[in-house]
Amino acid sequence: AWQPSKDHAHFFAIGQSNGKVSLTNLLSPDPAISLLNVQLIPKTLGRPCHCVVWNPSDNRLLAEGLEKTRADSSLIVWDVTRAGTSTPNKTKHSKSNFTDAQSPSEDPAKYFETGHGENTSSIAWLPSRNNCLIAGMGRFLKIFDTRAELGSLQSCPPREYAQHKAIYGLTVDPISSHQIASYAEGNTVYLWDIRSFQ
């Protein structure tokens, strides 16, 4: 996913099959930065990342959707401004270096998480609702407010939801931001008005 910011051109987030997300600037004039590969690492590895989506109004926030597991969240929002450092002499004991998957509680980049035991197939940020996103999880479309307190995220309930099989490819209408589209297996596309969610 290409970060939607003019201040950080050519800055990418790349979801991987093991669940990690790599942050890199491919065309930086500084060779040390362009080759830097900072990683966001969830507590449980070995499950694929299905999607990564930048918040269009707050470019420091990156949402990641993962395969389900009972031991960890499948929807994680990262604050990339706290993701390691761009200097090559960072020590492994620094709190900002979170490449140690054995210490997830000390991960300063984790901003929001939810979805234990659920599969997150697609994500879209909602421009009409600051810091809110919609996720296709299991057989539901769920809207979450990511401003919730980090300490209560393990059981964070969705603000609104709709039960349906069309959980893939979520996208927001660029003109009418209360309208979204998604699709189900079989290539059927559905249009939604989030104002009528439960």
C-alpha angles and dihedrals in degrees: 000000000000113000109243096228130113089204092061106039116182093017111145139187113207120194115211136207091248094055098258122126118214120208116203142156105217099188104036113142087226108079091204091058097040091055094043113113109190112185134210108211126193119214094252116050131187096067122102126254107234099189146355121201130181121222103246094209098039108036094189091070121083123180120210127195118204142182112271126267132165092228101057146021122276094204116056129170114203129200100219093193086073095045105116121285140289092229116096096219097069110140124227091239095062117113089226092060102083099167088114102095090192092072106052094147089066094051105123093188096064106102103167137358139176141142108087109183092008133106117233108207103169141003137197130180116230111230091194092058115050113232093000125123138181122225135190103227125170103314096335141084106219132188118211132188105220093199090083118122112275093229093063099044098103090077099024108152121216117256091226135356145180125205112230143125094238096095100134133094099010113194134168125230104249091214103038105032094189089067122080136176131213137162139222132214107289093049096269112152121212129197120211138192107209090202088074096051116121 
